[in-house]
Amino acid sequence: MVLGWLLVVAAVAGLAAVAVVLVVGVVGSSAQGVASHSARQEAAESAVEAVERRWRGEAPVSAEDADRLNRLYAARCRRVGILYPDIPLEAASKAGVYSGAGRGWDDGGLPVCTLV
């Protein structure tokens, strides 16, 4: 009877040890994935998309306003490259084209912030 219980306890302990090894392996590989280069690249891509989305969301009311917005957001786009120097791509921008008469950006000349 005692031997039966000892075998059950040993089996449960063995399963627990296997579970611990599996969990440690999964956590370790997840941590490596988060710290990996691809995670940093995804973060940089998200950052340039956010800059571009905000930039395009602005509606300049004059050529001077468009100029000011282009300079501001181009600097923010370049800053992404400064924040993520370890990725092989560089942040680049293309200024938006003012449509005139207070109508915001020209559809064919929307501002761009991207990784190249």
LOGULUM-437880 format. One record per atom (N, C-alpha, C, O, CB): atom name; x, y, z. Coordinates in Angstrom, 2 decimals. Glycine has a CB too. Layout:
REM residues N
<CA <X Y Z>>;
...
END
This chain:
REM residues 116
<N <0.81 -1.19 0.00>>;
<CA <0.00 0.00 0.00>>;
<C <0.86 1.26 0.00>>;
<O <0.62 2.19 -0.77>>;
<CB <-0.93 -0.01 1.19>>;
<N <1.87 1.29 0.87>>;
<CA <2.78 2.43 0.95>>;
<C <3.55 2.57 -0.36>>;
<O <3.78 3.68 -0.83>>;
<CB <3.75 2.28 2.15>>;
<N <3.95 1.45 -0.93>>;
<CA <4.68 1.48 -2.19>>;
<C <3.82 2.06 -3.30>>;
<O <4.33 2.78 -4.15>>;
<CB <5.15 0.08 -2.56>>;
<N <2.54 1.77 -3.30>>;
<CA <1.61 2.33 -4.30>>;
<C <1.53 3.84 -4.20>>;
<O <1.55 4.55 -5.20>>;
<CB <0.22 1.72 -4.14>>;
<N <1.42 4.33 -2.96>>;
<CA <1.36 5.78 -2.76>>;
<C <2.69 6.45 -3.14>>;
<O <2.70 7.55 -3.70>>;
<CB <1.02 6.10 -1.30>>;
<N <3.77 5.80 -2.85>>;
<CA <5.07 6.36 -3.23>>;
<C <5.20 6.45 -4.76>>;
<O <5.76 7.42 -5.28>>;
<CB <6.22 5.50 -2.66>>;
<N <4.68 5.46 -5.46>>;
<CA <4.71 5.51 -6.92>>;
<C <3.82 6.64 -7.46>>;
<O <4.19 7.31 -8.42>>;
<CB <4.26 4.16 -7.50>>;
<N <2.68 6.84 -6.85>>;
<CA <1.77 7.94 -7.27>>;
<C <2.45 9.29 -7.01>>;
<O <2.43 10.16 -7.88>>;
<CB <0.41 7.86 -6.50>>;
<N <3.03 9.47 -5.84>>;
<CA <3.72 10.73 -5.50>>;
<C <4.89 10.96 -6.45>>;
<O <5.11 12.09 -6.89>>;
<CB <4.21 10.71 -4.03>>;
<N <5.64 9.93 -6.75>>;
<CA <6.78 10.06 -7.67>>;
<C <6.31 10.43 -9.07>>;
<O <6.94 11.24 -9.75>>;
<CB <7.59 8.74 -7.72>>;
<N <5.19 9.85 -9.51>>;
<CA <4.66 10.18 -10.84>>;
<C <4.20 11.63 -10.90>>;
<O <4.46 12.33 -11.87>>;
<CB <3.49 9.25 -11.20>>;
<N <3.52 12.08 -9.85>>;
<CA <3.05 13.48 -9.80>>;
<C <4.25 14.43 -9.77>>;
<O <4.25 15.46 -10.44>>;
<CB <2.14 13.71 -8.55>>;
<N <5.26 14.09 -8.99>>;
<CA <6.46 14.93 -8.92>>;
<C <7.16 14.98 -10.27>>;
<O <7.66 16.03 -10.68>>;
<CB <7.43 14.42 -7.83>>;
<N <7.21 13.86 -10.96>>;
<CA <7.82 13.82 -12.29>>;
<C <7.05 14.69 -13.28>>;
<O <7.66 15.42 -14.06>>;
<CB <7.88 12.38 -12.81>>;
<N <5.72 14.62 -13.24>>;
<CA <4.90 15.48 -14.12>>;
<C <5.09 16.96 -13.80>>;
<O <5.16 17.79 -14.70>>;
<CB <3.41 15.10 -13.99>>;
<N <5.18 17.26 -12.51>>;
<CA <5.40 18.65 -12.12>>;
<C <6.75 19.15 -12.62>>;
<O <6.86 20.29 -13.07>>;
<CB <5.32 18.80 -10.58>>;
<N <7.77 18.31 -12.54>>;
<CA <9.10 18.71 -13.02>>;
<C <9.08 18.95 -14.52>>;
<O <9.68 19.91 -15.01>>;
<CB <10.15 17.63 -12.66>>;
<N <8.40 18.08 -15.26>>;
<CA <8.29 18.27 -16.71>>;
<C <7.54 19.56 -17.02>>;
<O <7.93 20.29 -17.93>>;
<CB <7.57 17.06 -17.36>>;
<N <6.47 19.83 -16.28>>;
<CA <5.70 21.06 -16.50>>;
<C <6.56 22.29 -16.24>>;
<O <6.49 23.27 -17.00>>;
<CB <4.47 21.08 -15.59>>;
<N <7.37 22.26 -15.18>>;
<CA <8.24 23.39 -14.87>>;
<C <9.25 23.61 -15.99>>;
<O <9.48 24.75 -16.40>>;
<CB <8.97 23.17 -13.53>>;
<N <9.84 22.55 -16.49>>;
<CA <10.82 22.66 -17.58>>;
<C <10.15 23.26 -18.82>>;
<O <10.72 24.12 -19.48>>;
<CB <11.45 21.27 -17.91>>;
<N <8.95 22.80 -19.15>>;
<CA <8.24 23.33 -20.31>>;
<C <7.90 24.81 -20.14>>;
<O <8.08 25.59 -21.07>>;
<CB <6.96 22.53 -20.55>>;
<N <7.41 25.19 -18.98>>;
<CA <7.05 26.59 -18.74>>;
<C <8.29 27.47 -18.81>>;
<O <8.25 28.54 -19.42>>;
<CB <6.36 26.75 -17.37>>;
<N <9.38 27.05 -18.21>>;
<CA <10.62 27.84 -18.26>>;
<C <11.09 27.99 -19.70>>;
<O <11.55 29.06 -20.09>>;
<CB <11.73 27.17 -17.40>>;
<N <10.98 26.94 -20.49>>;
<CA <11.39 27.02 -21.89>>;
<C <10.52 27.98 -22.69>>;
<O <11.04 28.76 -23.49>>;
<CB <11.33 25.66 -22.53>>;
<N <9.22 27.94 -22.47>>;
<CA <8.31 28.85 -23.19>>;
<C <8.55 30.29 -22.78>>;
<O <8.62 31.17 -23.63>>;
<CB <6.84 28.47 -22.93>>;
<N <8.67 30.53 -21.49>>;
<CA <8.92 31.89 -21.00>>;
<C <10.25 32.41 -21.53>>;
<O <10.34 33.57 -21.94>>;
<CB <8.91 31.94 -19.46>>;
<N <11.26 31.58 -21.52>>;
<CA <12.58 32.00 -22.02>>;
<C <12.55 32.35 -23.49>>;
<O <13.12 33.36 -23.89>>;
<CB <13.60 30.91 -21.79>>;
<N <11.88 31.54 -24.31>>;
<CA <11.83 31.84 -25.74>>;
<C <10.96 33.06 -26.02>>;
<O <11.24 33.80 -26.95>>;
<CB <11.30 30.63 -26.52>>;
<N <9.91 33.27 -25.22>>;
<CA <9.08 34.47 -25.39>>;
<C <9.88 35.72 -25.06>>;
<O <9.79 36.73 -25.75>>;
<CB <7.82 34.39 -24.50>>;
<N <10.66 35.65 -23.99>>;
<CA <11.47 36.80 -23.60>>;
<C <12.50 37.12 -24.68>>;
<O <12.77 38.29 -24.95>>;
<CB <12.18 36.54 -22.26>>;
<N <13.08 36.09 -25.29>>;
<CA <14.03 36.33 -26.36>>;
<C <13.34 36.96 -27.56>>;
<O <13.92 37.83 -28.22>>;
<CB <14.72 35.03 -26.77>>;
<N <12.12 36.53 -27.85>>;
<CA <11.37 37.10 -28.97>>;
<C <11.05 38.56 -28.76>>;
<O <11.11 39.35 -29.70>>;
<CB <10.09 36.32 -29.20>>;
<N <10.70 38.92 -27.52>>;
<CA <10.37 40.31 -27.23>>;
<C <11.60 41.19 -27.36>>;
<O <11.52 42.31 -27.87>>;
<CB <9.78 40.44 -25.83>>;
<N <12.73 40.69 -26.92>>;
<CA <13.96 41.47 -26.98>>;
<C <14.63 41.38 -28.34>>;
<O <15.65 42.03 -28.58>>;
<CB <14.92 41.02 -25.90>>;
<N <14.09 40.61 -29.22>>;
<CA <14.76 40.38 -30.50>>;
<C <14.64 41.58 -31.43>>;
<O <13.90 42.53 -31.19>>;
<CB <14.19 39.16 -31.17>>;
<N <15.40 41.50 -32.47>>;
<CA <15.43 42.56 -33.48>>;
<C <14.07 42.75 -34.14>>;
<O <13.68 43.89 -34.40>>;
<CB <16.47 42.26 -34.53>>;
<N <13.35 41.68 -34.41>>;
<CA <12.06 41.80 -35.10>>;
<C <11.05 42.56 -34.25>>;
<O <10.24 43.31 -34.79>>;
<CB <11.52 40.42 -35.45>>;
<N <11.09 42.38 -32.95>>;
<CA <10.18 43.12 -32.08>>;
<C <10.51 44.62 -32.13>>;
<O <9.60 45.45 -32.15>>;
<CB <10.26 42.60 -30.63>>;
<N <11.78 44.95 -32.15>>;
<CA <12.18 46.36 -32.24>>;
<C <11.77 46.95 -33.59>>;
<O <11.35 48.11 -33.66>>;
<CB <13.70 46.51 -32.03>>;
<N <11.90 46.17 -34.64>>;
<CA <11.51 46.66 -35.96>>;
<C <10.00 46.91 -36.02>>;
<O <9.56 47.91 -36.58>>;
<CB <11.93 45.66 -37.06>>;
<N <9.23 46.01 -35.44>>;
<CA <7.77 46.20 -35.41>>;
<C <7.41 47.46 -34.62>>;
<O <6.50 48.19 -35.01>>;
<CB <7.08 44.97 -34.79>>;
<N <8.12 47.71 -33.55>>;
<CA <7.87 48.92 -32.76>>;
<C <8.20 50.16 -33.58>>;
<O <7.46 51.15 -33.53>>;
<CB <8.70 48.89 -31.46>>;
<N <9.29 50.13 -34.32>>;
<CA <9.66 51.27 -35.17>>;
<C <8.63 51.49 -36.27>>;
<O <8.27 52.62 -36.58>>;
<CB <11.06 51.06 -35.79>>;
<N <8.15 50.39 -36.87>>;
<CA <7.13 50.51 -37.91>>;
<C <5.85 51.12 -37.34>>;
<O <5.21 51.95 -37.99>>;
<CB <6.83 49.13 -38.54>>;
<N <5.47 50.71 -36.15>>;
<CA <4.29 51.29 -35.50>>;
<C <4.49 52.78 -35.23>>;
<O <3.57 53.57 -35.39>>;
<CB <3.97 50.56 -34.19>>;
<N <5.69 53.14 -34.83>>;
<CA <5.98 54.54 -34.53>>;
<C <5.88 55.42 -35.79>>;
<O <5.31 56.50 -35.73>>;
<CB <7.38 54.68 -33.91>>;
<N <6.44 54.95 -36.92>>;
<CA <6.36 55.77 -38.14>>;
<C <4.91 55.84 -38.64>>;
<O <4.49 56.86 -39.18>>;
<CB <7.28 55.20 -39.24>>;
<N <4.16 54.76 -38.47>>;
<CA <2.75 54.79 -38.87>>;
<C <1.97 55.79 -38.04>>;
<O <1.10 56.49 -38.56>>;
<CB <2.13 53.39 -38.74>>;
<N <2.28 55.87 -36.75>>;
<CA <1.60 56.83 -35.88>>;
<C <1.93 58.26 -36.28>>;
<O <1.05 59.12 -36.31>>;
<CB <1.98 56.58 -34.42>>;
<N <3.20 58.51 -36.58>>;
<CA <3.59 59.86 -37.01>>;
<C <2.87 60.22 -38.31>>;
<O <2.32 61.31 -38.44>>;
<CB <5.14 59.96 -37.21>>;
<N <2.87 59.29 -39.26>>;
<CA <2.23 59.56 -40.55>>;
<C <0.72 59.79 -40.38>>;
<O <0.16 60.69 -41.00>>;
<CB <2.47 58.40 -41.52>>;
<N <0.09 58.98 -39.54>>;
<CA <-1.36 59.12 -39.32>>;
<C <-1.69 60.49 -38.72>>;
<O <-2.64 61.14 -39.14>>;
<CB <-1.87 57.99 -38.40>>;
<N <-0.90 60.92 -37.75>>;
<CA <-1.13 62.24 -37.13>>;
<C <-0.85 63.36 -38.13>>;
<O <-1.59 64.34 -38.19>>;
<CB <-0.23 62.41 -35.88>>;
<N <0.20 63.20 -38.90>>;
<CA <0.58 64.20 -39.90>>;
<C <-0.53 64.37 -40.92>>;
<O <-0.92 65.50 -41.23>>;
<CB <1.90 63.80 -40.60>>;
<N <-1.04 63.27 -41.43>>;
<CA <-2.13 63.34 -42.41>>;
<C <-3.42 63.85 -41.80>>;
<O <-4.28 64.39 -42.49>>;
<CB <-2.36 61.96 -43.03>>;
<N <-3.56 63.67 -40.49>>;
<CA <-4.76 64.15 -39.80>>;
<C <-4.79 65.66 -39.63>>;
<O <-5.85 66.24 -39.40>>;
<CB <-4.87 63.51 -38.45>>;
<N <-3.65 66.29 -39.74>>;
<CA <-3.60 67.76 -39.66>>;
<C <-4.21 68.35 -40.94>>;
<O <-4.11 67.75 -42.01>>;
<CB <-2.12 68.27 -39.47>>;
<N <-4.84 69.50 -40.83>>;
<CA <-5.44 70.16 -41.99>>;
<C <-4.90 71.59 -42.08>>;
<O <-5.46 72.51 -41.48>>;
<CB <-7.01 70.17 -41.89>>;
<N <-3.81 71.78 -42.83>>;
<CA <-3.24 73.12 -42.93>>;
<C <-4.22 74.09 -43.59>>;
<O <-4.95 73.73 -44.51>>;
<CB <-1.93 73.08 -43.72>>;
<N <-4.21 75.31 -43.09>>;
<CA <-5.13 76.33 -43.62>>;
<C <-4.43 77.33 -44.53>>;
<O <-5.07 78.19 -45.13>>;
<CB <-5.80 77.08 -42.48>>;
<N <-3.12 77.21 -44.63>>;
<CA <-2.36 78.10 -45.52>>;
<C <-1.07 77.39 -45.91>>;
<O <-0.70 76.37 -45.34>>;
<CB <-2.06 79.49 -44.82>>;
<N <-0.38 77.95 -46.89>>;
<CA <0.89 77.38 -47.32>>;
<C <1.91 77.45 -46.18>>;
<O <2.71 76.53 -46.01>>;
<CB <1.43 78.12 -48.57>>;
<N <1.89 78.52 -45.40>>;
<CA <2.81 78.66 -44.27>>;
<C <2.52 77.61 -43.21>>;
<O <3.43 77.03 -42.62>>;
<CB <2.73 80.06 -43.67>>;
<N <1.23 77.38 -42.96>>;
<CA <0.84 76.36 -41.99>>;
<C <1.28 74.98 -42.48>>;
<O <1.76 74.18 -41.68>>;
<CB <-0.69 76.39 -41.76>>;
<N <1.12 74.70 -43.74>>;
<CA <1.55 73.41 -44.31>>;
<C <3.06 73.27 -44.17>>;
<O <3.55 72.19 -43.84>>;
<CB <1.14 73.30 -45.81>>;
<N <3.79 74.33 -44.41>>;
<CA <5.25 74.33 -44.25>>;
<C <5.64 74.01 -42.81>>;
<O <6.53 73.19 -42.56>>;
<CB <5.83 75.68 -44.67>>;
<N <4.97 74.67 -41.88>>;
<CA <5.25 74.45 -40.46>>;
<C <4.96 72.99 -40.07>>;
<O <5.76 72.35 -39.39>>;
<CB <4.40 75.43 -39.59>>;
<N <3.82 72.47 -40.51>>;
<CA <3.46 71.09 -40.21>>;
<C <4.44 70.10 -40.84>>;
<O <4.81 69.11 -40.23>>;
<CB <2.03 70.79 -40.68>>;
<N <4.85 70.38 -42.07>>;
<CA <5.82 69.50 -42.74>>;
<C <7.14 69.45 -41.97>>;
<O <7.71 68.37 -41.80>>;
<CB <6.07 69.98 -44.18>>;
<N <7.61 70.59 -41.51>>;
<CA <8.86 70.62 -40.74>>;
<C <8.72 69.89 -39.41>>;
<O <9.59 69.12 -39.02>>;
<CB <9.31 72.07 -40.50>>;
<N <7.60 70.13 -38.72>>;
<CA <7.36 69.52 -37.42>>;
<C <7.31 67.99 -37.52>>;
<O <7.99 67.29 -36.77>>;
<CB <6.05 70.05 -36.83>>;
<N <6.49 67.49 -38.46>>;
<CA <6.33 66.05 -38.55>>;
<C <7.51 65.35 -39.23>>;
<O <7.77 64.18 -38.95>>;
<CB <5.06 65.73 -39.30>>;
<N <8.22 66.04 -40.10>>;
<CA <9.44 65.45 -40.67>>;
<C <10.48 65.26 -39.56>>;
<O <11.20 64.26 -39.56>>;
<CB <10.01 66.36 -41.80>>;
<N <10.55 66.19 -38.63>>;
<CA <11.46 66.05 -37.49>>;
<C <11.03 64.89 -36.60>>;
<O <11.87 64.14 -36.11>>;
<CB <11.51 67.36 -36.67>>;
<N <9.73 64.74 -36.39>>;
<CA <9.24 63.62 -35.58>>;
<C <9.52 62.28 -36.28>>;
<O <9.83 61.29 -35.62>>;
<CB <7.72 63.77 -35.33>>;
<N <9.43 62.28 -37.59>>;
<CA <9.72 61.07 -38.35>>;
<C <11.20 60.71 -38.21>>;
<O <11.54 59.55 -37.97>>;
<CB <9.35 61.26 -39.85>>;
<N <12.08 61.70 -38.34>>;
<CA <13.52 61.45 -38.17>>;
<C <13.83 60.96 -36.76>>;
<O <14.74 60.15 -36.57>>;
<CB <14.33 62.73 -38.47>>;
<N <13.08 61.45 -35.79>>;
<CA <13.30 61.06 -34.40>>;
<C <13.08 59.56 -34.19>>;
<O <13.70 58.95 -33.32>>;
<CB <12.37 61.87 -33.48>>;
<N <12.19 58.96 -34.98>>;
<CA <11.98 57.52 -34.88>>;
<C <13.29 56.79 -35.18>>;
<O <13.63 55.82 -34.50>>;
<CB <10.85 57.05 -35.85>>;
<N <14.01 57.25 -36.19>>;
<CA <15.31 56.65 -36.51>>;
<C <16.31 56.80 -35.38>>;
<O <17.16 55.93 -35.19>>;
<CB <15.87 57.26 -37.76>>;
<N <16.21 57.88 -34.64>>;
<CA <17.11 58.11 -33.50>>;
<C <16.74 57.18 -32.35>>;
<O <17.61 56.68 -31.64>>;
<CB <17.04 59.60 -33.05>>;
<N <15.44 56.96 -32.17>>;
<CA <14.98 56.11 -31.08>>;
<C <15.24 54.62 -31.33>>;
<O <15.36 53.84 -30.39>>;
<CB <13.50 56.32 -30.84>>;
<N <15.34 54.24 -32.60>>;
<CA <15.55 52.84 -32.96>>;
<C <16.81 52.71 -33.84>>;
<O <16.70 52.32 -35.01>>;
<CB <14.31 52.26 -33.70>>;
<N <18.00 53.02 -33.30>>;
<CA <19.21 52.97 -34.12>>;
<C <19.65 51.55 -34.47>>;
<O <20.48 51.35 -35.36>>;
<CB <20.33 53.67 -33.40>>;
<N <19.10 50.57 -33.77>>;
<CA <19.53 49.19 -33.97>>;
<C <18.83 48.49 -35.12>>;
<O <19.19 47.36 -35.46>>;
<CB <19.31 48.41 -32.72>>;
<N <17.84 49.11 -35.74>>;
<CA <17.17 48.46 -36.87>>;
<C <17.90 48.86 -38.15>>;
<O <18.47 49.95 -38.21>>;
<CB <15.65 48.86 -36.94>>;
<N <17.90 48.02 -39.16>>;
<CA <18.68 48.30 -40.37>>;
<C <18.02 49.33 -41.30>>;
<O <18.64 49.75 -42.28>>;
<CB <18.90 47.02 -41.13>>;
<N <16.80 49.72 -41.00>>;
<CA <16.10 50.67 -41.86>>;
<C <16.16 52.07 -41.27>>;
<O <16.32 52.24 -40.06>>;
<CB <14.64 50.25 -42.07>>;
<N <16.03 53.05 -42.13>>;
<CA <16.10 54.44 -41.72>>;
<C <14.74 55.10 -41.90>>;
<O <14.04 54.82 -42.88>>;
<CB <17.18 55.19 -42.51>>;
<N <14.35 55.96 -40.98>>;
<CA <13.09 56.69 -41.10>>;
<C <13.27 57.83 -42.11>>;
<O <14.23 58.59 -42.03>>;
<CB <12.62 57.24 -39.72>>;
<N <12.34 57.92 -43.04>>;
<CA <12.40 58.97 -44.06>>;
<C <11.02 59.58 -44.22>>;
<O <10.01 58.92 -43.97>>;
<CB <12.92 58.41 -45.43>>;
<N <10.98 60.84 -44.63>>;
<CA <9.69 61.51 -44.79>>;
<C <9.61 62.19 -46.15>>;
<O <10.62 62.49 -46.79>>;
<CB <9.48 62.53 -43.67>>;
<N <8.38 62.43 -46.56>>;
<CA <8.11 63.20 -47.78>>;
<C <7.05 64.22 -47.40>>;
<O <5.98 63.87 -46.90>>;
<CB <7.64 62.26 -48.98>>;
<N <7.34 65.48 -47.65>>;
<CA <6.44 66.56 -47.24>>;
<C <5.10 66.47 -47.98>>;
<O <5.03 66.07 -49.14>>;
<CB <7.09 67.91 -47.50>>;
<N <4.05 66.86 -47.26>>;
<CA <2.73 66.92 -47.86>>;
<C <2.61 68.14 -48.76>>;
<O <3.33 69.13 -48.57>>;
<CB <1.65 66.94 -46.79>>;
<N <1.71 68.07 -49.72>>;
<CA <1.48 69.19 -50.65>>;
<C <0.17 69.87 -50.25>>;
<O <-0.88 69.23 -50.17>>;
<CB <1.42 68.69 -52.14>>;
<N <0.26 71.16 -50.01>>;
<CA <-0.91 71.94 -49.62>>;
<C <-1.83 72.10 -50.82>>;
<O <-1.38 72.44 -51.92>>;
<CB <-0.50 73.34 -49.07>>;
<N <-3.12 71.84 -50.63>>;
<CA <-4.07 71.89 -51.74>>;
<C <-4.51 73.30 -52.09>>;
<O <-5.01 73.54 -53.19>>;
<CB <-5.28 71.07 -51.41>>;
<N <-4.32 74.23 -51.19>>;
<CA <-4.71 75.61 -51.45>>;
<C <-6.10 75.92 -50.92>>;
<O <-6.90 75.02 -50.68>>;
<CB <-4.65 75.91 -52.93>>;
<N <-6.36 77.18 -50.74>>;
<CA <-7.68 77.68 -50.31>>;
<C <-8.17 77.05 -49.01>>;
<O <-9.37 76.85 -48.84>>;
<CB <-8.70 77.44 -51.41>>;
<N <-7.25 76.72 -48.10>>;
<CA <-7.64 76.20 -46.80>>;
<C <-8.26 74.82 -46.82>>;
<O <-9.04 74.48 -45.93>>;
<CB <-8.58 77.13 -46.18>>;
<N <-7.94 74.02 -47.82>>;
<CA <-8.56 72.70 -47.95>>;
<C <-7.68 71.55 -47.48>>;
<O <-8.00 70.40 -47.77>>;
<CB <-8.94 72.46 -49.37>>;
<N <-6.60 71.80 -46.78>>;
<CA <-5.76 70.72 -46.25>>;
<C <-4.77 70.19 -47.28>>;
<O <-4.31 70.91 -48.16>>;
<CB <-6.61 69.59 -45.75>>;
<N <-4.45 68.90 -47.14>>;
<CA <-3.47 68.25 -48.01>>;
<C <-4.10 67.88 -49.34>>;
<O <-5.27 67.50 -49.41>>;
<CB <-2.89 67.02 -47.33>>;
<N <-3.30 67.98 -50.38>>;
<CA <-3.72 67.53 -51.71>>;
<C <-3.75 65.99 -51.69>>;
<O <-2.85 65.36 -51.15>>;
<CB <-2.75 68.07 -52.83>>;
<N <-4.79 65.40 -52.29>>;
<CA <-4.93 63.94 -52.29>>;
<C <-3.73 63.24 -52.93>>;
<O <-3.34 62.16 -52.50>>;
<CB <-6.20 63.53 -53.02>>;
<N <-3.16 63.85 -53.94>>;
<CA <-2.01 63.24 -54.60>>;
<C <-0.69 63.57 -53.92>>;
<O <0.35 63.07 -54.35>>;
<CB <-1.94 63.68 -56.03>>;
<N <-0.72 64.38 -52.90>>;
<CA <0.51 64.78 -52.21>>;
<C <0.42 64.66 -50.71>>;
<O <0.82 65.57 -49.98>>;
<CB <0.86 66.18 -52.57>>;
<N <-0.11 63.54 -50.23>>;
<CA <-0.21 63.33 -48.79>>;
<C <1.17 63.15 -48.18>>;
<O <2.06 62.58 -48.82>>;
<CB <-1.09 62.12 -48.48>>;
<N <1.36 63.63 -46.96>>;
<CA <2.66 63.45 -46.30>>;
<C <2.94 61.98 -46.02>>;
<O <2.02 61.19 -45.82>>;
<CB <2.72 64.26 -45.00>>;
<N <4.24 61.63 -46.01>>;
<CA <4.65 60.25 -45.81>>;
<C <5.78 60.19 -44.79>>;
<O <6.72 60.98 -44.83>>;
<CB <5.10 59.60 -47.14>>;
<N <5.66 59.23 -43.87>>;
<CA <6.74 58.88 -42.95>>;
<C <6.87 57.37 -43.03>>;
<O <5.91 56.65 -42.75>>;
<CB <6.47 59.38 -41.45>>;
<N <8.04 56.89 -43.41>>;
<CA <8.21 55.46 -43.62>>;
<C <9.62 55.02 -43.28>>;
<O <10.52 55.84 -43.11>>;
<CB <7.87 55.08 -45.05>>;
<N <9.80 53.71 -43.19>>;
<CA <11.14 53.15 -43.01>>;
<C <11.65 52.69 -44.36>>;
<O <10.96 51.96 -45.08>>;
<CB <11.14 51.98 -41.99>>;
<N <12.87 53.11 -44.71>>;
<CA <13.47 52.71 -45.98>>;
<C <14.82 52.08 -45.75>>;
<O <15.49 51.67 -46.71>>;
<CB <13.60 53.91 -46.92>>;
END
